[in-house]
Amino acid sequence: IHRLRRRRQDISPEFYMYWMQAAFLILGLYAGQEIRTTIPNLSRGRLKSFLIPNPPFEEQRRIAKVLSAIQRAVEQQDKS
């Protein structure tokens, strides 16, 4: 478990939350871990080596807003 904190105010926590979810799900951060019975490990060194995008703050907010709307729509669809 890692605690990530922003060091600058021009970083949207929501944007980076969605980016990390994509890293795990889409980019296969834990590729090959699905056959194990233990909890996968993400070392501090590996986490620090990630190349994380840093678009302008307003773009981060727009992206997070769109992804949030999509997530809500999917959740509503799942309920019906």
N, C-alpha and C positions, 0 to 999 in steps of 0.2 A: 504494500500500500504506500502510495506517495501522496504528499500534500503539495499541490501546485498553487503558487501565489503569483499574482501579477506584480511586477516591479514598476510598471508604468501605468499611467491612467489612460493611455491611448490603446488599451487592449480590452477587448470585449470578452468577459468570462464565458458568455453564452456561445460565442463563435468558437472558442477553443474547446469547449465541452463537445460541441458537434464535431469538431475536427478530430478529437480523441476517439469519439465513437466511431467515426469513419476509419480511423487508423486500425482500430480493433476489428471492426466488422468487414470493411471493404478491402483495406490494404493488407489484411492478414497478419496483423502484428504478432499474433500467436500462431502462425501457420505451423501445422504439425503437432500442436498441443492438444488437439481434440481427442486423441486416442489415449491420453494419459488420465490417470485417476487422481492425480494431485492438482493443486491449484497452480496455474502457470505463473512463472516469475518474470517480472519486468525489472531488471536491475537499474540502479540509478545511472550507471554508465550508459546503458542502452537508451534510457529515457533522454539523457542529455545529448545523445548523438542524433536524435530526430531532427530533421529539417522541417520546421514548422512554418507554414506560410504566415506572412505578416502584411496583409493588405491594409489600406488606410482604414482608420477607425470607423468612419461612416459606412464603408463597404462591409466591414465585419458585422456591423449592426444590421444592415440590410440582409446579408446572407443568413444571419441567425434568425431574423424575423421570418424570412421565407421558410427556412427549415422548421421553425416552430409551428408555423401554419400547416405545413405538410404533416408534421407529427400529430397535431391535433386532428386533422382530417383522417389520418390513418386510425387513430384511436376511436374516433366516432364511427368509422366504417366497421371496426372490429366489434363495437358494441351492438351494431344492428344486424 
